[in-house]
C-alpha cells in the first residue's frame, strides 16, 4: 500500500500532465508553461518524424510553450492522458503514459489526425508543484491525415 504522501505526490505528478493537456486544448499559453520547469526540454521528434515532419527538441519553459502554441494555432485539439504510471524518488518523479491527441483544422472539422503517443516524462518538485523537466514523445499509431499537423 502506498504511503498517503506518496499517493498525493503521484496524483500531483499526473495533474502536471493534465495542466499541460489543458493548456494545449484551451490555447492557454500561461497554463501550458506552468507545467514545465524553467530549463525543461521537450522532444517531440520521435512522434513527429513518424508523421513526416522534423521537430527538433525545444528547451526552456517559455520557448516550449510558445513553440507548441504556435505549431497548434491553426488546430482545434483534445489531449487525453491514460494509463499513467508514476515512480517517485524524493523530489524527482518519472511518468509513463499514453496521450490520445486529436487534431482538427479549425476551419474544417471534416479532416483530422488522431495520434496516440507514448509519453516518457521526468518531473521535479518545485516548491508545492511538480513540473516537467524533460518529456519525450513517441507515436504508437496514427489515424487520419497527418498533413493536418502541417496545415496542409
Phi and psi in radians as a Rosetta constraint file:
Dihedral C 1 N 2 CA 2 C 2 CIRCULARHARMONIC -1.267 0.35
Dihedral N 2 CA 2 C 2 N 3 CIRCULARHARMONIC 2.549 0.35
Dihedral C 2 N 3 CA 3 C 3 CIRCULARHARMONIC -1.170 0.35
Dihedral N 3 CA 3 C 3 N 4 CIRCULARHARMONIC 2.490 0.35
Dihedral C 3 N 4 CA 4 C 4 CIRCULARHARMONIC -0.934 0.35
Dihedral N 4 CA 4 C 4 N 5 CIRCULARHARMONIC -0.646 0.35
Dihedral C 4 N 5 CA 5 C 5 CIRCULARHARMONIC -1.178 0.35
Dihedral N 5 CA 5 C 5 N 6 CIRCULARHARMONIC -0.706 0.35
Dihedral C 5 N 6 CA 6 C 6 CIRCULARHARMONIC -1.105 0.35
Dihedral N 6 CA 6 C 6 N 7 CIRCULARHARMONIC -0.703 0.35
Dihedral C 6 N 7 CA 7 C 7 CIRCULARHARMONIC -1.103 0.35
Dihedral N 7 CA 7 C 7 N 8 CIRCULARHARMONIC -0.773 0.35
Dihedral C 7 N 8 CA 8 C 8 CIRCULARHARMONIC -1.115 0.35
Dihedral N 8 CA 8 C 8 N 9 CIRCULARHARMONIC -0.705 0.35
Dihedral C 8 N 9 CA 9 C 9 CIRCULARHARMONIC -1.137 0.35
Dihedral N 9 CA 9 C 9 N 10 CIRCULARHARMONIC -0.721 0.35
Dihedral C 9 N 10 CA 10 C 10 CIRCULARHARMONIC -1.086 0.35
Dihedral N 10 CA 10 C 10 N 11 CIRCULARHARMONIC -0.739 0.35
Dihedral C 10 N 11 CA 11 C 11 CIRCULARHARMONIC -1.109 0.35
Dihedral N 11 CA 11 C 11 N 12 CIRCULARHARMONIC -0.708 0.35
Dihedral C 11 N 12 CA 12 C 12 CIRCULARHARMONIC -1.152 0.35
Dihedral N 12 CA 12 C 12 N 13 CIRCULARHARMONIC -0.615 0.35
Dihedral C 12 N 13 CA 13 C 13 CIRCULARHARMONIC -1.108 0.35
Dihedral N 13 CA 13 C 13 N 14 CIRCULARHARMONIC -0.821 0.35
Dihedral C 13 N 14 CA 14 C 14 CIRCULARHARMONIC -1.093 0.35
Dihedral N 14 CA 14 C 14 N 15 CIRCULARHARMONIC -0.670 0.35
Dihedral C 14 N 15 CA 15 C 15 CIRCULARHARMONIC -1.018 0.35
Dihedral N 15 CA 15 C 15 N 16 CIRCULARHARMONIC -0.566 0.35
Dihedral C 15 N 16 CA 16 C 16 CIRCULARHARMONIC -1.062 0.35
Dihedral N 16 CA 16 C 16 N 17 CIRCULARHARMONIC -0.735 0.35
Dihedral C 16 N 17 CA 17 C 17 CIRCULARHARMONIC -1.222 0.35
Dihedral N 17 CA 17 C 17 N 18 CIRCULARHARMONIC -0.552 0.35
Dihedral C 17 N 18 CA 18 C 18 CIRCULARHARMONIC -1.164 0.35
Dihedral N 18 CA 18 C 18 N 19 CIRCULARHARMONIC -0.689 0.35
Dihedral C 18 N 19 CA 19 C 19 CIRCULARHARMONIC -1.069 0.35
Dihedral N 19 CA 19 C 19 N 20 CIRCULARHARMONIC -0.769 0.35
Dihedral C 19 N 20 CA 20 C 20 CIRCULARHARMONIC -1.013 0.35
Dihedral N 20 CA 20 C 20 N 21 CIRCULARHARMONIC -0.896 0.35
Dihedral C 20 N 21 CA 21 C 21 CIRCULARHARMONIC -1.100 0.35
Dihedral N 21 CA 21 C 21 N 22 CIRCULARHARMONIC -0.756 0.35
Dihedral C 21 N 22 CA 22 C 22 CIRCULARHARMONIC -1.125 0.35
Dihedral N 22 CA 22 C 22 N 23 CIRCULARHARMONIC -0.680 0.35
Dihedral C 22 N 23 CA 23 C 23 CIRCULARHARMONIC -1.050 0.35
Dihedral N 23 CA 23 C 23 N 24 CIRCULARHARMONIC -0.713 0.35
Dihedral C 23 N 24 CA 24 C 24 CIRCULARHARMONIC -1.139 0.35
Dihedral N 24 CA 24 C 24 N 25 CIRCULARHARMONIC -0.901 0.35
Dihedral C 24 N 25 CA 25 C 25 CIRCULARHARMONIC -1.254 0.35
Dihedral N 25 CA 25 C 25 N 26 CIRCULARHARMONIC -0.529 0.35
Dihedral C 25 N 26 CA 26 C 26 CIRCULARHARMONIC -1.591 0.35
Dihedral N 26 CA 26 C 26 N 27 CIRCULARHARMONIC -0.016 0.35
Dihedral C 26 N 27 CA 27 C 27 CIRCULARHARMONIC 0.977 0.35
Dihedral N 27 CA 27 C 27 N 28 CIRCULARHARMONIC 0.747 0.35
Dihedral C 27 N 28 CA 28 C 28 CIRCULARHARMONIC -1.911 0.35
Dihedral N 28 CA 28 C 28 N 29 CIRCULARHARMONIC 1.641 0.35
Dihedral C 28 N 29 CA 29 C 29 CIRCULARHARMONIC -1.098 0.35
Dihedral N 29 CA 29 C 29 N 30 CIRCULARHARMONIC -0.603 0.35
Dihedral C 29 N 30 CA 30 C 30 CIRCULARHARMONIC -1.173 0.35
Dihedral N 30 CA 30 C 30 N 31 CIRCULARHARMONIC -0.753 0.35
Dihedral C 30 N 31 CA 31 C 31 CIRCULARHARMONIC -1.101 0.35
Dihedral N 31 CA 31 C 31 N 32 CIRCULARHARMONIC -0.754 0.35
Dihedral C 31 N 32 CA 32 C 32 CIRCULARHARMONIC -1.035 0.35
Dihedral N 32 CA 32 C 32 N 33 CIRCULARHARMONIC -0.852 0.35
Dihedral C 32 N 33 CA 33 C 33 CIRCULARHARMONIC -1.069 0.35
Dihedral N 33 CA 33 C 33 N 34 CIRCULARHARMONIC -0.547 0.35
Dihedral C 33 N 34 CA 34 C 34 CIRCULARHARMONIC -1.134 0.35
Dihedral N 34 CA 34 C 34 N 35 CIRCULARHARMONIC -0.270 0.35
Dihedral C 34 N 35 CA 35 C 35 CIRCULARHARMONIC -1.470 0.35
Dihedral N 35 CA 35 C 35 N 36 CIRCULARHARMONIC -0.157 0.35
Dihedral C 35 N 36 CA 36 C 36 CIRCULARHARMONIC -1.995 0.35
Dihedral N 36 CA 36 C 36 N 37 CIRCULARHARMONIC 2.562 0.35
Dihedral C 36 N 37 CA 37 C 37 CIRCULARHARMONIC -1.233 0.35
Dihedral N 37 CA 37 C 37 N 38 CIRCULARHARMONIC 2.730 0.35
Dihedral C 37 N 38 CA 38 C 38 CIRCULARHARMONIC -0.976 0.35
Dihedral N 38 CA 38 C 38 N 39 CIRCULARHARMONIC -0.658 0.35
Dihedral C 38 N 39 CA 39 C 39 CIRCULARHARMONIC -1.849 0.35
Dihedral N 39 CA 39 C 39 N 40 CIRCULARHARMONIC 0.508 0.35
Dihedral C 39 N 40 CA 40 C 40 CIRCULARHARMONIC -1.107 0.35
Dihedral N 40 CA 40 C 40 N 41 CIRCULARHARMONIC 2.772 0.35
Dihedral C 40 N 41 CA 41 C 41 CIRCULARHARMONIC -2.227 0.35
Dihedral N 41 CA 41 C 41 N 42 CIRCULARHARMONIC 2.295 0.35
Dihedral C 41 N 42 CA 42 C 42 CIRCULARHARMONIC -2.104 0.35
Dihedral N 42 CA 42 C 42 N 43 CIRCULARHARMONIC 2.131 0.35
Dihedral C 42 N 43 CA 43 C 43 CIRCULARHARMONIC -2.083 0.35
Dihedral N 43 CA 43 C 43 N 44 CIRCULARHARMONIC 1.766 0.35
Dihedral C 43 N 44 CA 44 C 44 CIRCULARHARMONIC -1.724 0.35
Dihedral N 44 CA 44 C 44 N 45 CIRCULARHARMONIC 0.051 0.35
Dihedral C 44 N 45 CA 45 C 45 CIRCULARHARMONIC -0.932 0.35
Dihedral N 45 CA 45 C 45 N 46 CIRCULARHARMONIC -0.822 0.35
Dihedral C 45 N 46 CA 46 C 46 CIRCULARHARMONIC -1.014 0.35
Dihedral N 46 CA 46 C 46 N 47 CIRCULARHARMONIC -0.673 0.35
Dihedral C 46 N 47 CA 47 C 47 CIRCULARHARMONIC -1.315 0.35
Dihedral N 47 CA 47 C 47 N 48 CIRCULARHARMONIC -0.816 0.35
Dihedral C 47 N 48 CA 48 C 48 CIRCULARHARMONIC -1.207 0.35
Dihedral N 48 CA 48 C 48 N 49 CIRCULARHARMONIC -0.514 0.35
Dihedral C 48 N 49 CA 49 C 49 CIRCULARHARMONIC -1.069 0.35
Dihedral N 49 CA 49 C 49 N 50 CIRCULARHARMONIC -0.681 0.35
Dihedral C 49 N 50 CA 50 C 50 CIRCULARHARMONIC -1.188 0.35
Dihedral N 50 CA 50 C 50 N 51 CIRCULARHARMONIC -0.348 0.35
Dihedral C 50 N 51 CA 51 C 51 CIRCULARHARMONIC -1.639 0.35
Dihedral N 51 CA 51 C 51 N 52 CIRCULARHARMONIC 0.110 0.35
Dihedral C 51 N 52 CA 52 C 52 CIRCULARHARMONIC 1.485 0.35
Dihedral N 52 CA 52 C 52 N 53 CIRCULARHARMONIC 0.311 0.35
Dihedral C 52 N 53 CA 53 C 53 CIRCULARHARMONIC -2.191 0.35
Dihedral N 53 CA 53 C 53 N 54 CIRCULARHARMONIC 2.698 0.35
Dihedral C 53 N 54 CA 54 C 54 CIRCULARHARMONIC -1.810 0.35
Dihedral N 54 CA 54 C 54 N 55 CIRCULARHARMONIC 2.270 0.35
Dihedral C 54 N 55 CA 55 C 55 CIRCULARHARMONIC -2.471 0.35
Dihedral N 55 CA 55 C 55 N 56 CIRCULARHARMONIC 1.683 0.35
Dihedral C 55 N 56 CA 56 C 56 CIRCULARHARMONIC -1.161 0.35
Dihedral N 56 CA 56 C 56 N 57 CIRCULARHARMONIC 2.767 0.35
Dihedral C 56 N 57 CA 57 C 57 CIRCULARHARMONIC -0.968 0.35
Dihedral N 57 CA 57 C 57 N 58 CIRCULARHARMONIC 2.531 0.35
Dihedral C 57 N 58 CA 58 C 58 CIRCULARHARMONIC -2.023 0.35
Dihedral N 58 CA 58 C 58 N 59 CIRCULARHARMONIC 2.402 0.35
Dihedral C 58 N 59 CA 59 C 59 CIRCULARHARMONIC -2.095 0.35
Dihedral N 59 CA 59 C 59 N 60 CIRCULARHARMONIC 2.451 0.35
Dihedral C 59 N 60 CA 60 C 60 CIRCULARHARMONIC 1.680 0.35
Dihedral N 60 CA 60 C 60 N 61 CIRCULARHARMONIC 2.298 0.35
Dihedral C 60 N 61 CA 61 C 61 CIRCULARHARMONIC -0.882 0.35
Dihedral N 61 CA 61 C 61 N 62 CIRCULARHARMONIC -0.944 0.35
Dihedral C 61 N 62 CA 62 C 62 CIRCULARHARMONIC -1.177 0.35
Dihedral N 62 CA 62 C 62 N 63 CIRCULARHARMONIC -0.655 0.35
Dihedral C 62 N 63 CA 63 C 63 CIRCULARHARMONIC -1.160 0.35
Dihedral N 63 CA 63 C 63 N 64 CIRCULARHARMONIC -0.745 0.35
Dihedral C 63 N 64 CA 64 C 64 CIRCULARHARMONIC -1.070 0.35
Dihedral N 64 CA 64 C 64 N 65 CIRCULARHARMONIC -0.868 0.35
Dihedral C 64 N 65 CA 65 C 65 CIRCULARHARMONIC -1.072 0.35
Dihedral N 65 CA 65 C 65 N 66 CIRCULARHARMONIC -0.728 0.35
Dihedral C 65 N 66 CA 66 C 66 CIRCULARHARMONIC -1.176 0.35
Dihedral N 66 CA 66 C 66 N 67 CIRCULARHARMONIC -0.739 0.35
Dihedral C 66 N 67 CA 67 C 67 CIRCULARHARMONIC -1.141 0.35
Dihedral N 67 CA 67 C 67 N 68 CIRCULARHARMONIC -0.790 0.35
Dihedral C 67 N 68 CA 68 C 68 CIRCULARHARMONIC -1.136 0.35
Dihedral N 68 CA 68 C 68 N 69 CIRCULARHARMONIC -0.759 0.35
Dihedral C 68 N 69 CA 69 C 69 CIRCULARHARMONIC -1.050 0.35
Dihedral N 69 CA 69 C 69 N 70 CIRCULARHARMONIC -0.750 0.35
Dihedral C 69 N 70 CA 70 C 70 CIRCULARHARMONIC -1.177 0.35
Dihedral N 70 CA 70 C 70 N 71 CIRCULARHARMONIC -0.749 0.35
Dihedral C 70 N 71 CA 71 C 71 CIRCULARHARMONIC -1.229 0.35
Dihedral N 71 CA 71 C 71 N 72 CIRCULARHARMONIC -0.374 0.35
Dihedral C 71 N 72 CA 72 C 72 CIRCULARHARMONIC -1.842 0.35
Dihedral N 72 CA 72 C 72 N 73 CIRCULARHARMONIC 0.092 0.35
Dihedral C 72 N 73 CA 73 C 73 CIRCULARHARMONIC -1.076 0.35
Dihedral N 73 CA 73 C 73 N 74 CIRCULARHARMONIC -0.452 0.35
Dihedral C 73 N 74 CA 74 C 74 CIRCULARHARMONIC -1.617 0.35
Dihedral N 74 CA 74 C 74 N 75 CIRCULARHARMONIC 0.109 0.35
Dihedral C 74 N 75 CA 75 C 75 CIRCULARHARMONIC -2.109 0.35
Dihedral N 75 CA 75 C 75 N 76 CIRCULARHARMONIC 2.661 0.35
Dihedral C 75 N 76 CA 76 C 76 CIRCULARHARMONIC -1.716 0.35
Dihedral N 76 CA 76 C 76 N 77 CIRCULARHARMONIC 2.357 0.35
Dihedral C 76 N 77 CA 77 C 77 CIRCULARHARMONIC -2.343 0.35
Dihedral N 77 CA 77 C 77 N 78 CIRCULARHARMONIC 2.727 0.35
Dihedral C 77 N 78 CA 78 C 78 CIRCULARHARMONIC -2.377 0.35
Dihedral N 78 CA 78 C 78 N 79 CIRCULARHARMONIC 2.337 0.35
Dihedral C 78 N 79 CA 79 C 79 CIRCULARHARMONIC -2.155 0.35
Dihedral N 79 CA 79 C 79 N 80 CIRCULARHARMONIC 2.124 0.35
Dihedral C 79 N 80 CA 80 C 80 CIRCULARHARMONIC -2.177 0.35
Dihedral N 80 CA 80 C 80 N 81 CIRCULARHARMONIC 2.100 0.35
Dihedral C 80 N 81 CA 81 C 81 CIRCULARHARMONIC -1.536 0.35
Dihedral N 81 CA 81 C 81 N 82 CIRCULARHARMONIC 2.347 0.35
Dihedral C 81 N 82 CA 82 C 82 CIRCULARHARMONIC -2.415 0.35
Dihedral N 82 CA 82 C 82 N 83 CIRCULARHARMONIC 2.828 0.35
Dihedral C 82 N 83 CA 83 C 83 CIRCULARHARMONIC 0.933 0.35
Dihedral N 83 CA 83 C 83 N 84 CIRCULARHARMONIC 0.729 0.35
Dihedral C 83 N 84 CA 84 C 84 CIRCULARHARMONIC -1.211 0.35
Dihedral N 84 CA 84 C 84 N 85 CIRCULARHARMONIC 2.325 0.35
Dihedral C 84 N 85 CA 85 C 85 CIRCULARHARMONIC -2.115 0.35
Dihedral N 85 CA 85 C 85 N 86 CIRCULARHARMONIC 2.118 0.35
Dihedral C 85 N 86 CA 86 C 86 CIRCULARHARMONIC -2.065 0.35
Dihedral N 86 CA 86 C 86 N 87 CIRCULARHARMONIC 2.328 0.35
Dihedral C 86 N 87 CA 87 C 87 CIRCULARHARMONIC -2.112 0.35
Dihedral N 87 CA 87 C 87 N 88 CIRCULARHARMONIC 2.505 0.35
Dihedral C 87 N 88 CA 88 C 88 CIRCULARHARMONIC -2.040 0.35
Dihedral N 88 CA 88 C 88 N 89 CIRCULARHARMONIC 2.547 0.35
Dihedral C 88 N 89 CA 89 C 89 CIRCULARHARMONIC -2.571 0.35
Dihedral N 89 CA 89 C 89 N 90 CIRCULARHARMONIC 1.496 0.35
Dihedral C 89 N 90 CA 90 C 90 CIRCULARHARMONIC 1.127 0.35
Dihedral N 90 CA 90 C 90 N 91 CIRCULARHARMONIC -2.116 0.35
Dihedral C 90 N 91 CA 91 C 91 CIRCULARHARMONIC -1.645 0.35
Dihedral N 91 CA 91 C 91 N 92 CIRCULARHARMONIC 0.350 0.35
Dihedral C 91 N 92 CA 92 C 92 CIRCULARHARMONIC -2.182 0.35
Dihedral N 92 CA 92 C 92 N 93 CIRCULARHARMONIC 2.615 0.35
Dihedral C 92 N 93 CA 93 C 93 CIRCULARHARMONIC -2.518 0.35
Dihedral N 93 CA 93 C 93 N 94 CIRCULARHARMONIC 2.778 0.35
Dihedral C 93 N 94 CA 94 C 94 CIRCULARHARMONIC -2.291 0.35
Dihedral N 94 CA 94 C 94 N 95 CIRCULARHARMONIC 2.343 0.35
Dihedral C 94 N 95 CA 95 C 95 CIRCULARHARMONIC -2.210 0.35
Dihedral N 95 CA 95 C 95 N 96 CIRCULARHARMONIC 2.333 0.35
Dihedral C 95 N 96 CA 96 C 96 CIRCULARHARMONIC -2.110 0.35
Dihedral N 96 CA 96 C 96 N 97 CIRCULARHARMONIC 2.372 0.35
Dihedral C 96 N 97 CA 97 C 97 CIRCULARHARMONIC -2.835 0.35
Dihedral N 97 CA 97 C 97 N 98 CIRCULARHARMONIC 3.066 0.35
Dihedral C 97 N 98 CA 98 C 98 CIRCULARHARMONIC -1.954 0.35
Dihedral N 98 CA 98 C 98 N 99 CIRCULARHARMONIC 2.294 0.35
Dihedral C 98 N 99 CA 99 C 99 CIRCULARHARMONIC -2.096 0.35
Dihedral N 99 CA 99 C 99 N 100 CIRCULARHARMONIC 2.056 0.35
Dihedral C 99 N 100 CA 100 C 100 CIRCULARHARMONIC -1.498 0.35
Dihedral N 100 CA 100 C 100 N 101 CIRCULARHARMONIC 2.129 0.35
Dihedral C 100 N 101 CA 101 C 101 CIRCULARHARMONIC -2.112 0.35
Dihedral N 101 CA 101 C 101 N 102 CIRCULARHARMONIC 1.785 0.35
Dihedral C 101 N 102 CA 102 C 102 CIRCULARHARMONIC -1.624 0.35
Dihedral N 102 CA 102 C 102 N 103 CIRCULARHARMONIC 2.275 0.35
Dihedral C 102 N 103 CA 103 C 103 CIRCULARHARMONIC -2.241 0.35
Dihedral N 103 CA 103 C 103 N 104 CIRCULARHARMONIC 2.206 0.35
Dihedral C 103 N 104 CA 104 C 104 CIRCULARHARMONIC -2.282 0.35
Dihedral N 104 CA 104 C 104 N 105 CIRCULARHARMONIC 2.362 0.35
Dihedral C 104 N 105 CA 105 C 105 CIRCULARHARMONIC -1.010 0.35
Dihedral N 105 CA 105 C 105 N 106 CIRCULARHARMONIC 2.300 0.35
Dihedral C 105 N 106 CA 106 C 106 CIRCULARHARMONIC -0.973 0.35
Dihedral N 106 CA 106 C 106 N 107 CIRCULARHARMONIC -0.588 0.35
Dihedral C 106 N 107 CA 107 C 107 CIRCULARHARMONIC -1.625 0.35
Dihedral N 107 CA 107 C 107 N 108 CIRCULARHARMONIC -0.055 0.35
Dihedral C 107 N 108 CA 108 C 108 CIRCULARHARMONIC -2.695 0.35
Dihedral N 108 CA 108 C 108 N 109 CIRCULARHARMONIC 1.501 0.35
Dihedral C 108 N 109 CA 109 C 109 CIRCULARHARMONIC -1.328 0.35
Dihedral N 109 CA 109 C 109 N 110 CIRCULARHARMONIC 0.071 0.35
Dihedral C 109 N 110 CA 110 C 110 CIRCULARHARMONIC -1.354 0.35
Dihedral N 110 CA 110 C 110 N 111 CIRCULARHARMONIC -0.217 0.35
Dihedral C 110 N 111 CA 111 C 111 CIRCULARHARMONIC -2.007 0.35
Dihedral N 111 CA 111 C 111 N 112 CIRCULARHARMONIC 2.674 0.35
Dihedral C 111 N 112 CA 112 C 112 CIRCULARHARMONIC -2.823 0.35
Dihedral N 112 CA 112 C 112 N 113 CIRCULARHARMONIC 2.888 0.35
Dihedral C 112 N 113 CA 113 C 113 CIRCULARHARMONIC -2.426 0.35
Dihedral N 113 CA 113 C 113 N 114 CIRCULARHARMONIC 2.219 0.35
Dihedral C 113 N 114 CA 114 C 114 CIRCULARHARMONIC -1.904 0.35
Dihedral N 114 CA 114 C 114 N 115 CIRCULARHARMONIC 2.065 0.35
Dihedral C 114 N 115 CA 115 C 115 CIRCULARHARMONIC -1.958 0.35
Dihedral N 115 CA 115 C 115 N 116 CIRCULARHARMONIC 2.220 0.35
Dihedral C 115 N 116 CA 116 C 116 CIRCULARHARMONIC -1.813 0.35
Dihedral N 116 CA 116 C 116 N 117 CIRCULARHARMONIC 1.980 0.35
Dihedral C 116 N 117 CA 117 C 117 CIRCULARHARMONIC -2.016 0.35
Dihedral N 117 CA 117 C 117 N 118 CIRCULARHARMONIC 2.567 0.35
Dihedral C 117 N 118 CA 118 C 118 CIRCULARHARMONIC -1.589 0.35
Dihedral N 118 CA 118 C 118 N 119 CIRCULARHARMONIC 2.195 0.35
Dihedral C 118 N 119 CA 119 C 119 CIRCULARHARMONIC -1.839 0.35
Dihedral N 119 CA 119 C 119 N 120 CIRCULARHARMONIC 2.272 0.35
Dihedral C 119 N 120 CA 120 C 120 CIRCULARHARMONIC -2.112 0.35
Dihedral N 120 CA 120 C 120 N 121 CIRCULARHARMONIC 1.921 0.35
Dihedral C 120 N 121 CA 121 C 121 CIRCULARHARMONIC -2.254 0.35
Dihedral N 121 CA 121 C 121 N 122 CIRCULARHARMONIC 2.230 0.35
Dihedral C 121 N 122 CA 122 C 122 CIRCULARHARMONIC -1.778 0.35
Dihedral N 122 CA 122 C 122 N 123 CIRCULARHARMONIC 2.307 0.35
Dihedral C 122 N 123 CA 123 C 123 CIRCULARHARMONIC -2.208 0.35
Dihedral N 123 CA 123 C 123 N 124 CIRCULARHARMONIC 2.754 0.35
Dihedral C 123 N 124 CA 124 C 124 CIRCULARHARMONIC -2.312 0.35
Dihedral N 124 CA 124 C 124 N 125 CIRCULARHARMONIC 2.634 0.35
Dihedral C 124 N 125 CA 125 C 125 CIRCULARHARMONIC -1.507 0.35
Dihedral N 125 CA 125 C 125 N 126 CIRCULARHARMONIC 2.239 0.35
Dihedral C 125 N 126 CA 126 C 126 CIRCULARHARMONIC -2.119 0.35
Dihedral N 126 CA 126 C 126 N 127 CIRCULARHARMONIC 1.755 0.35
Dihedral C 126 N 127 CA 127 C 127 CIRCULARHARMONIC 1.177 0.35
Dihedral N 127 CA 127 C 127 N 128 CIRCULARHARMONIC -2.068 0.35
Dihedral C 127 N 128 CA 128 C 128 CIRCULARHARMONIC -1.670 0.35
Dihedral N 128 CA 128 C 128 N 129 CIRCULARHARMONIC -0.078 0.35
Dihedral C 128 N 129 CA 129 C 129 CIRCULARHARMONIC -2.122 0.35
Dihedral N 129 CA 129 C 129 N 130 CIRCULARHARMONIC 2.723 0.35
Dihedral C 129 N 130 CA 130 C 130 CIRCULARHARMONIC -1.706 0.35
Dihedral N 130 CA 130 C 130 N 131 CIRCULARHARMONIC 2.476 0.35
Dihedral C 130 N 131 CA 131 C 131 CIRCULARHARMONIC -2.371 0.35
Dihedral N 131 CA 131 C 131 N 132 CIRCULARHARMONIC 2.722 0.35
Dihedral C 131 N 132 CA 132 C 132 CIRCULARHARMONIC -1.341 0.35
Dihedral N 132 CA 132 C 132 N 133 CIRCULARHARMONIC 2.191 0.35
Dihedral C 132 N 133 CA 133 C 133 CIRCULARHARMONIC -1.610 0.35
Dihedral N 133 CA 133 C 133 N 134 CIRCULARHARMONIC -0.728 0.35
Dihedral C 133 N 134 CA 134 C 134 CIRCULARHARMONIC -2.625 0.35
Dihedral N 134 CA 134 C 134 N 135 CIRCULARHARMONIC 2.373 0.35
Dihedral C 134 N 135 CA 135 C 135 CIRCULARHARMONIC -2.303 0.35
Dihedral N 135 CA 135 C 135 N 136 CIRCULARHARMONIC 2.325 0.35
Dihedral C 135 N 136 CA 136 C 136 CIRCULARHARMONIC -2.136 0.35
Dihedral N 136 CA 136 C 136 N 137 CIRCULARHARMONIC 2.287 0.35
Dihedral C 136 N 137 CA 137 C 137 CIRCULARHARMONIC -2.086 0.35
Dihedral N 137 CA 137 C 137 N 138 CIRCULARHARMONIC 2.226 0.35
Dihedral C 137 N 138 CA 138 C 138 CIRCULARHARMONIC -2.185 0.35
Dihedral N 138 CA 138 C 138 N 139 CIRCULARHARMONIC 2.585 0.35
Dihedral C 138 N 139 CA 139 C 139 CIRCULARHARMONIC -1.568 0.35
Dihedral N 139 CA 139 C 139 N 140 CIRCULARHARMONIC 2.269 0.35
Dihedral C 139 N 140 CA 140 C 140 CIRCULARHARMONIC -1.529 0.35
Dihedral N 140 CA 140 C 140 N 141 CIRCULARHARMONIC -0.797 0.35
Dihedral C 140 N 141 CA 141 C 141 CIRCULARHARMONIC -2.839 0.35
Dihedral N 141 CA 141 C 141 N 142 CIRCULARHARMONIC 2.804 0.35
Dihedral C 141 N 142 CA 142 C 142 CIRCULARHARMONIC -2.359 0.35
Dihedral N 142 CA 142 C 142 N 143 CIRCULARHARMONIC 2.492 0.35
Dihedral C 142 N 143 CA 143 C 143 CIRCULARHARMONIC -2.284 0.35
Dihedral N 143 CA 143 C 143 N 144 CIRCULARHARMONIC 2.413 0.35
Dihedral C 143 N 144 CA 144 C 144 CIRCULARHARMONIC 1.813 0.35
Dihedral N 144 CA 144 C 144 N 145 CIRCULARHARMONIC -2.718 0.35
Dihedral C 144 N 145 CA 145 C 145 CIRCULARHARMONIC -1.840 0.35
Dihedral N 145 CA 145 C 145 N 146 CIRCULARHARMONIC 1.807 0.35
Dihedral C 145 N 146 CA 146 C 146 CIRCULARHARMONIC -1.059 0.35
Dihedral N 146 CA 146 C 146 N 147 CIRCULARHARMONIC -0.331 0.35
Dihedral C 146 N 147 CA 147 C 147 CIRCULARHARMONIC -1.117 0.35
Dihedral N 147 CA 147 C 147 N 148 CIRCULARHARMONIC -0.343 0.35
Dihedral C 147 N 148 CA 148 C 148 CIRCULARHARMONIC -0.972 0.35
Dihedral N 148 CA 148 C 148 N 149 CIRCULARHARMONIC -0.665 0.35
Dihedral C 148 N 149 CA 149 C 149 CIRCULARHARMONIC -1.073 0.35
Dihedral N 149 CA 149 C 149 N 150 CIRCULARHARMONIC -0.624 0.35
Dihedral C 149 N 150 CA 150 C 150 CIRCULARHARMONIC -1.506 0.35
Dihedral N 150 CA 150 C 150 N 151 CIRCULARHARMONIC -0.011 0.35
Dihedral C 150 N 151 CA 151 C 151 CIRCULARHARMONIC 1.350 0.35
Dihedral N 151 CA 151 C 151 N 152 CIRCULARHARMONIC 0.379 0.35
